[in-house]
Amino acid sequence: MAFGYELLTQYLYQNIRQLPLTIAPALPVNDLAAIRMFCQAFLDRLCNLAGSPCAGPANSNVAMICLASQPQSGRVIFILDTVVLSLRPLSFLLDPFSAAQQIAKKSPDTIIHRVTPPPMPEDKRAIDVFCTPPPGLGAGVSIDIQLTLPAGNIYPQKQTQTQALTPDKSRVTFTFFNSSLGVSPFFYQVRVNYFHGGSWQTISGDPLQCADRFLVLDPTSLPCKFLTLSLDEGFARQSIISGTYHSGGVDQNLKLTSDAPDFSYPILCGNTYADVEARQISGEGVVPLPGPVTLSTTLGAYSFPQFGAQLARITVNLPDGVTAAEFEFEPQSLMPAAKYNFTHLHNTFDYKWTVTSIYASGFRYRSAGGPWSAYVTGNQTIDFKGER
């Protein structure tokens, strides 16, 4: 990235204590000249490490430097008390025509004349657009961008092109006839299209101007927000997620698998949500998510309340004449069983177990020597009849 040398020096001078730097010995508190000298020395080392010459604007004499990002992370130590040879950028304006006028006043024959014409500009102008659309665009949803290059002094007609933005490409290139000698601004408009009610509906952003050679778009550049659901990679090995997306009268089916783990759809109104359920790949288990999904999220086993640590209050009612009864509790997942003796005075027990699969989230119980119950979940009240 290119920076103005003086502005970068001033920024370091004003913010050196807030930057993530370890300085030893510490900078003086009240010696402003020493602090500025330290910032200049530090910037010299930084330019030696990652800097390169950079040409600034042609109409100014602002000295510029270009700092390249480092490909590897790590730590760099600068020893500022050693003498090194450093280069600092210098920029000045050169106006050969004014200089020629000054020379012509005294010795006209010494003026340098151009003997070759200047090169012609390129006949085509390429504009790159960098953008990554939301992943897994739902069926019947597309995003496109329209670029308009105004008429110029070379090509006197306005030019307009439209291209689709697809998740598999982060860059699209527009090629126009070059319309001017310099780099002229262009206009762009992003549009989200979705199919509803038998026809295509369009959400258009405002036409905006860009004076750069290329255009970079982020999610905030889209004319509407998206709700994005993703499938956890580990959960995808045993489950698929299916359901229905609801927004602004649109009911869109969705399905998340290991091959297609994402789903995105435009948010068309405030009441936007998705009803989803998990389906077991190697079995017939189906577990619905109790509540609707209203925010972009990644869905995994942890999204379901029956996953992980569980607690059930067990109450056993003993008949008269029976002083105690032992019960055994066994989780549906492969976990050790637990036993507890119930009495009239202590007839409740908080049974805790861990669910490792949402398709095997229950537990069963039996009295000593009795048959197992069906698998159940949640609090249980057992009326014990006694041994037979």
HELIX and SHEET records of a PDB file:
HELIX    1   1 TYR A    5  ASN A   15  1                                  11    
HELIX    2   2 LEU A   32  ALA A   50  1                                  19    
HELIX    3   3 PRO A   96  LYS A  106  1                                  11    
HELIX    4   4 PRO A  108  THR A  110  5                                   3    
HELIX    5   5 PRO A  219  SER A  221  5                                   3    
HELIX    6   6 PHE A  235  ARG A  237  5                                   3    
HELIX    7   7 ALA A  301  SER A  303  5                                   3    
SHEET    1   A 3 ALA A   2  GLY A   4  0                                        
SHEET    2   A 3 MET A  64  LEU A  67 -1                                        
SHEET    3   A 3 GLY A  51  CYS A  54 -1                                        
SHEET    1   B 3 ARG A 171  PHE A 177  0                                        
SHEET    2   B 3 LYS A 124  PHE A 130 -1                                        
SHEET    3   B 3 PHE A 214  VAL A 216  1                                        
SHEET    1   C 4 GLN A 159  LEU A 165  0                                        
SHEET    2   C 4 VAL A 141  LEU A 149 -1                                        
SHEET    3   C 4 PHE A 186  HIS A 196 -1                                        
SHEET    4   C 4 SER A 199  SER A 204 -1                                        
SHEET    1   D 4 GLN A 159  LEU A 165  0                                        
SHEET    2   D 4 VAL A 141  LEU A 149 -1                                        
SHEET    3   D 4 PHE A 186  HIS A 196 -1                                        
SHEET    4   D 4 LEU A 208  CYS A 210 -1                                        
SHEET    1   E 3 ASP A 262  PRO A 266  0                                        
SHEET    2   E 3 PHE A 226  LEU A 231 -1                                        
SHEET    3   E 3 THR A 297  LEU A 299  1                                        
SHEET    1   F 4 VAL A 250  LEU A 256  0                                        
SHEET    2   F 4 SER A 239  SER A 247 -1                                        
SHEET    3   F 4 TYR A 273  GLN A 280 -1                                        
SHEET    4   F 4 VAL A 286  PRO A 288 -1                                        
SHEET    1   G 3 THR A 348  VAL A 355  0                                        
SHEET    2   G 3 GLY A 308  ASN A 317 -1                                        
SHEET    3   G 3 GLN A 380  ASP A 383  1                                        
SHEET    1   H 3 ALA A 338  THR A 343  0                                        
SHEET    2   H 3 ALA A 324  PRO A 331 -1                                        
SHEET    3   H 3 PHE A 363  SER A 367 -1                                        
END                                                                             
